Amino acid sequence: QVQLVESGGGLVQAGGSLRLSCAASRSIVSFSAMGWYRQAPGKQRELVARIFSGGSTFFADSVKGRFTISRDNAKNTVYLQMSSLKPKDTAVYYCNALVLVSGSNYWGQGTQVTVSS
C-alpha cells in the first residue's frame, strides 16, 4: 500500500505564497502521474495540477501562471508552489498518485490551505 503524506498547508494572506509537499512511501518514478487536487467546502474535488512521468505538466485554468508543480525523485516528493494566492484558493489540498497500468489511484490525507482577504 502506498502512503502519500502532504505538508505545508496553513493560513496566508491574499497575494502570499505557500509550498505544499507530498512525500510518497515508495519511489515516485513508478507512478504514471502525480498531482494535486483541492476541495473547497460544499464543492467537488477538482484537479489543480499534475505532473506526468515524462515531465509534462497540466494546470487548471484557475491556477495557470500562479502555481507550479515539480518533483524530486531522490526524495520521492512532489511539490506544489502556490503564488499570488487568492481567497478562492482556500480548500483542502490532496496529493494524488496514479499507476495507469494497474489502475491504482492513491490519495493523501489532505492539507488545509486558507487564504485570508
Phi, psi and omega in degrees: 000134180269137174247136176240126183239116179271153174205166175105355178289171179163194180256130181217152178280155177305138184092349182276184183229154173214151172238120176266145177238147177226110181261128181260153182276358174214174183303128182283349178291345179280350181268140177293324180200152171231149184205177177236132173243164174217153178221117176269158180305129177078005182239163178282154176293137182230149177285130180259310184203153180214144174234129184267165184300331180278354178104349179290156184230160176224141176227142171295149182303326185292343183240358181301135180085349180244328183248147171229151178238140180211171180216153175237100184297326181294331180259000182053045187226140174244143184240150170234109177269120183244126181233165180049048185294146181238156178306327181289352174278354180298125183182171167271127182258130183243138173272145182223143176227136182241140170237100189296323184299319183263348185077012181287142184219116185246148181229147170274180184275347178096151176223135185279132172239124179236124180248118181267148181272000000 
